[in-house]
Amino acid sequence: MAEVAQRMESVTGASEEEAVAQAAPMAKRLVIVLTKATLDEAYPAFILATTGAATGMEVDIYFTFWGIKLLDKRTHDKAKLSPLGNPAMGMPNLLAVLPGVTALVTAMMKRKIKKYWPTIPEMMKQATEMGVRIHACSPTMGLMGLTEKDLIEGVDICGASAFLGWAADNAVTIFI
């Protein structure tokens, strides 16, 4: 890649970064698939979504499987963080299975997050105000027994074909 950039620089007078930017068109759309409703999955999705919207991208978040719990009125504000099976937590799995550990880890992480970011429902509101579109996967709604009345306000319901249409539209697609 560096050799190509150097050759392009000698031909076009552009630096490596400029050559790469000229060679690859900037995506105009960001499509995020969110499959889990945990703190460590939801925050990156909303940080990327709001950053994409702030830079002028069209942004869609497609909530499927457990991620749809963030759109359910009953569970939208109950995201947790599980230490079980998470080697980055630095906690042995034996301790992580003890009753109350997930609640303790979640409370500790929410306290730490509060210093830097708003809550997940607040971030979702901020994202929609910036133009981010929120979509519930209709097949997942059936699987989870959810109806449109169960969802928070402002959610679009669609299937996989709509998602594939967005992903095919010069989009950066991220699966979280």
VOGU-3710 file (C-alpha; in Angstrom, 3 decimals, decimal comma):
1> maevaqrmes> 0,000/0,000/0,000  2,820/2,380/0,887  4,528/1,681/-2,448  1,298/2,460/-4,311  0,862/5,665/-2,296  4,471/6,695/-2,993  3,992/6,063/-6,706  0,746/8,055/-6,629  2,501/10,855/-4,733  5,179/11,071/-7,377
11> vtgaseeeav> 2,546/11,105/-10,117  -0,123/13,271/-8,469  1,853/15,192/-5,853  -0,511/13,859/-3,138  0,578/12,473/0,243  -0,268/8,876/1,244  -3,370/9,969/3,193  -4,586/12,135/0,331  -3,940/9,333/-2,172  -5,946/6,853/-0,097
21> aqaapmakrl> -8,768/9,388/0,351  -8,815/10,026/-3,401  -8,779/6,306/-4,192  -11,648/5,304/-1,882  -14,955/7,175/-1,923  -16,241/8,249/1,484  -19,247/6,208/2,581  -22,341/8,326/2,982  -24,187/5,931/5,253  -23,501/4,044/8,483
31> vivltkatld> -25,556/0,952/9,240  -25,191/-0,662/12,665  -26,689/-4,014/13,615  -27,105/-4,258/17,396  -27,670/-7,804/18,658  -27,216/-7,388/22,417  -28,621/-5,058/25,057  -25,541/-4,934/27,277  -23,675/-1,784/28,272  -20,494/-2,857/26,500
41> eaypafilat> -22,407/-3,427/23,244  -24,899/-0,521/23,338  -22,497/2,323/24,158  -20,165/1,699/21,201  -23,187/1,517/18,879  -24,542/4,873/20,040  -21,136/6,553/20,137  -20,510/5,471/16,540  -24,059/6,427/15,505  -23,902/9,942/16,953
51> tgaatgmevd> -20,402/10,491/15,576  -21,540/9,353/12,142  -24,564/11,671/12,275  -22,370/14,571/13,432  -20,120/14,074/10,398  -23,079/14,162/8,020  -23,623/10,462/7,437  -27,058/8,891/7,218  -27,199/6,491/10,166  -29,462/3,498/10,778
61> iyftfwgikl> -29,360/1,185/13,802  -31,070/-2,165/13,273  -31,959/-3,833/16,601  -32,266/-7,602/16,444  -32,270/-10,547/18,865  -31,378/-9,414/22,412  -30,598/-5,886/21,217  -34,341/-5,347/20,749  -34,676/-5,211/24,547  -33,346/-1,643/24,298
71> ldkrthdkak> -36,487/-0,772/22,319  -38,953/-2,534/24,638  -40,700/-0,052/26,986  -40,310/-2,528/29,865  -36,559/-3,092/29,481  -35,115/-0,147/27,504  -33,351/1,309/30,562  -32,145/-1,938/32,139  -28,898/-2,651/30,243  -26,417/-4,640/32,300
81> lsplgnpamg> -22,803/-5,756/32,071  -22,010/-9,390/32,688  -18,541/-10,343/33,901  -19,189/-14,001/33,033  -17,092/-15,102/30,069  -15,572/-11,647/29,670  -11,791/-12,037/30,003  -11,259/-8,278/29,833  -13,026/-7,900/33,188  -10,111/-9,588/34,959
91> mpnllavlpg> -12,520/-11,603/37,101  -12,444/-15,405/37,278  -15,632/-17,012/35,914  -16,045/-18,790/39,233  -16,645/-15,426/40,943  -18,762/-14,104/38,097  -21,407/-16,792/38,620  -22,056/-15,813/42,226  -25,453/-14,219/42,903  -25,363/-10,428/42,770
101> vtalvtammk> -22,048/-10,108/40,919  -23,663/-8,952/37,662  -25,663/-6,307/39,560  -22,519/-5,164/41,397  -20,404/-4,974/38,217  -23,235/-3,171/36,386  -23,607/-0,595/39,170  -19,851/0,002/39,283  -19,627/0,413/35,507  -22,682/2,714/35,338
111> rkikkywpti> -21,101/4,916/38,016  -17,887/5,071/36,000  -19,711/5,682/32,685  -21,789/8,488/34,233  -18,631/10,641/34,358  -18,222/10,435/30,577  -21,520/9,690/28,835  -25,265/9,969/29,340  -27,408/6,892/29,971  -28,347/4,598/27,090
121> pemmkqatem> -31,922/6,032/26,862  -30,453/9,566/26,852  -27,954/8,616/24,139  -30,747/7,062/22,092  -32,779/10,270/22,393  -29,739/12,359/21,426  -29,077/10,072/18,455  -32,644/10,318/17,140  -32,564/14,104/17,558  -29,454/14,066/15,333
131> gvrihacspt> -31,339/12,108/12,675  -30,260/8,560/13,508  -33,000/6,139/12,496  -33,905/3,355/14,923  -35,288/0,108/13,474  -36,738/-2,975/15,160  -36,311/-6,278/13,335  -39,832/-7,522/12,638  -38,941/-11,256/12,688  -37,214/-10,759/16,055
141> mglmgltekd> -40,288/-8,974/17,392  -42,313/-12,096/16,563  -39,707/-14,332/18,168  -39,691/-12,239/21,361  -43,479/-11,829/21,435  -43,334/-8,040/21,002  -45,895/-5,842/19,291  -45,627/-2,246/18,110  -47,327/-1,141/21,366  -44,442/-2,657/23,354
151> liegvdicga> -41,827/-0,442/21,698  -40,609/2,971/22,765  -41,681/5,936/20,663  -40,053/6,655/17,305  -39,081/3,117/16,311  -39,494/1,920/12,726  -40,320/-1,766/12,228  -38,731/-3,500/9,258  -37,220/-6,759/8,082  -33,888/-7,967/6,819
161> saflgwaadn> -34,545/-6,929/3,221  -34,735/-3,256/4,272  -31,485/-3,632/6,222  -29,762/-5,218/3,232  -30,941/-2,323/1,072  -29,282/0,210/3,391  -26,127/-1,874/3,699  -25,844/-2,030/-0,092  -26,128/1,761/-0,417  -22,450/2,792/-0,165
171> avtifi> -22,550/2,083/3,557  -20,153/1,245/6,328  -21,839/-1,711/8,017  -20,975/-2,632/11,591  -22,269/-5,715/13,397  -22,192/-5,384/17,203
//
